[in-house]
Amino acid sequence: MAFSDPQRNIEQLGLSEGMRVADFGAGSGFYTVAASGKVGMDGRVYAIDIQSGLLGRIQDTVHGVQTSNIEVLQGDLEHEGGSKLRDGTADVVLAANILFQVTRKEVFLKEAWRVLKSGGRLLLVDWRGAFGGVGPRQRDVVAETAAEQLLRNAGFSIERRIQAGEHHYGIVARRPKGA
């Protein structure tokens, strides 16, 4: 069974040195660490999650890879300002395997919009379905077309799709310049 590969998905996104990245719902930090390597020491990755236990695991991982460009923040992404980042902080927001868990999807996307710079991008990776106990319950799955509509309703333009794995879809959306 092929699962989503954070390193491969980050490669497809095309991060570069010096970028600022917010990993919304950072979980165990796989996307955080992959992004950290791409943005380099002049960049910054903000790993944001509501669960302090997961953030502790990310901090342990950060010590293991000996990087200083990751900042761990506890925040509730279903509230405006919940990321604890300032407006326009990030070049990119990562939202991997989180949309299906979020109850207040519109607020979550509004928070992503708020922290993105004008012209910034959002990488949304989520489950295509429920796979026999692997992944979310079927009733929690957000179909790719529904995710695209949520993004458009939040003001994002759909830039492209990425190959995110056999059981996942990936959408790169952009906050339009000047918006």
C-alpha positions in Angstrom: 0.0 0.0 0.0 1.5 3.3 -1.1 1.0 6.2 1.3 1.6 9.9 1.0 5.3 10.7 0.9 6.0 14.1 2.6 9.5 14.5 1.0 8.1 13.8 -2.5 5.2 16.2 -2.0 7.5 18.9 -0.7 9.7 18.4 -3.8 6.7 18.9 -6.1 5.8 22.1 -4.3 9.2 23.7 -5.1 10.2 25.4 -1.9 13.3 27.5 -1.9 15.9 28.8 0.4 14.8 31.5 2.8 11.0 30.8 2.6 8.7 30.9 5.6 6.4 27.9 5.9 3.6 27.2 8.3 2.8 23.5 8.8 -0.9 23.6 9.9 -1.7 20.5 11.9 1.9 19.4 11.9 1.2 16.1 13.7 4.4 14.1 13.9 6.3 16.6 11.9 7.1 14.7 8.7 6.2 17.7 6.5 7.9 20.1 9.0 11.2 18.3 8.7 10.9 17.9 4.9 10.2 21.6 4.5 13.0 22.5 6.9 15.6 21.0 4.6 14.3 22.9 1.6 14.1 26.4 3.2 17.6 26.2 4.7 18.9 28.0 7.6 17.7 31.4 6.3 14.2 30.1 6.1 11.7 29.2 8.9 9.2 26.5 9.4 6.4 26.9 12.0 5.0 23.6 13.2 1.5 24.3 14.5 -0.7 21.7 16.2 -3.3 21.7 19.0 -1.9 18.5 20.6 1.0 19.2 22.9 2.1 15.5 22.8 2.7 15.7 19.1 4.5 18.9 19.4 6.8 17.3 21.9 7.6 14.6 19.4 8.5 17.3 16.8 10.8 19.0 19.3 12.5 15.6 19.9 12.9 15.2 16.1 14.3 18.7 15.7 17.0 17.9 18.2 17.7 14.7 16.3 18.2 16.4 13.0 20.0 19.4 14.7 18.2 22.2 12.9 17.4 25.6 14.3 14.9 26.8 11.6 11.9 25.1 13.1 9.6 26.8 15.6 7.0 24.7 17.4 3.7 26.4 18.3 0.6 25.1 20.1 -2.5 26.6 18.4 -6.1 25.9 17.5 -6.4 26.4 13.8 -10.2 26.4 14.0 -10.1 29.9 15.5 -9.1 33.2 13.9 -5.6 34.0 15.0 -5.3 30.4 16.4 -2.0 29.8 14.6 -0.4 32.6 16.7 1.3 33.9 13.5 1.1 37.5 12.4 -0.8 38.4 9.2 1.3 37.7 6.1 4.0 35.7 7.8 4.2 32.7 5.5 5.1 32.1 1.8 3.5 28.7 2.1 1.0 26.9 4.3 1.1 23.1 4.4 -2.1 21.4 5.4 -1.5 17.6 5.1 -4.0 15.0 6.4 -5.9 17.6 8.4 -8.9 18.9 6.5 -10.9 15.7 7.2 -10.4 16.3 10.9 -11.3 19.9 11.0 -14.9 20.8 12.0 -14.7 24.5 11.1 -13.2 24.1 7.6 -14.0 27.7 6.5 -12.4 29.2 9.6 -9.3 26.9 9.1 -8.9 28.1 5.5 -9.5 31.7 6.6 -6.6 31.3 9.1 -4.4 29.9 6.3 -5.3 32.9 4.1 -4.6 35.4 6.9 -1.0 34.1 7.6 -0.1 33.8 3.9 1.6 36.6 2.1 -0.1 38.1 -1.0 0.7 35.6 -3.7 1.5 32.8 -1.2 0.6 29.2 -1.7 -1.3 26.5 0.2 -0.5 22.8 -0.3 -3.5 20.8 0.7 -3.0 17.0 0.9 -5.8 14.8 2.1 -7.3 11.3 1.9 -9.2 10.2 -1.2 -11.3 7.8 0.9 -11.4 5.4 3.8 -9.4 2.2 3.2 -10.4 -0.5 5.5 -9.5 1.1 8.8 -6.5 3.0 7.3 -7.2 6.7 7.2 -10.4 8.6 8.2 -13.9 7.2 8.4 -15.8 7.5 5.1 -18.2 10.1 6.5 -15.2 12.4 7.4 -13.5 12.2 4.0 -13.5 15.5 2.1 -13.7 14.7 -1.7 -11.2 16.5 -3.9 -13.9 18.4 -5.7 -15.4 19.5 -2.3 -11.9 20.6 -1.1 -11.4 22.6 -4.3 -14.8 24.3 -3.8 -13.9 25.1 -0.1 -10.6 26.7 -1.4 -12.4 28.8 -4.0 -15.0 29.9 -1.5 -12.1 31.0 0.8 -10.7 33.2 -2.1 -7.9 30.9 -3.2 -7.3 30.1 -6.9 -6.4 26.5 -7.8 -2.9 26.5 -9.3 -2.3 22.8 -9.9 -2.6 19.3 -8.5 0.3 17.1 -7.4 0.7 13.4 -7.2 0.3 12.9 -3.5 0.2 9.1 -3.3 -2.2 6.3 -4.1 -4.6 7.2 -1.3 -4.3 11.0 -1.2 -4.9 14.0 -3.4 -2.8 17.1 -3.5 -3.9 20.6 -4.4 -1.7 23.7 -4.7 -3.8 26.8 -4.2 -2.7 30.4 -4.3 -3.7 33.6 -2.5 -4.0 36.0 -5.4 -1.5 38.9 -5.4 -3.0 42.0 -4.0 -5.6 40.1 -2.1 
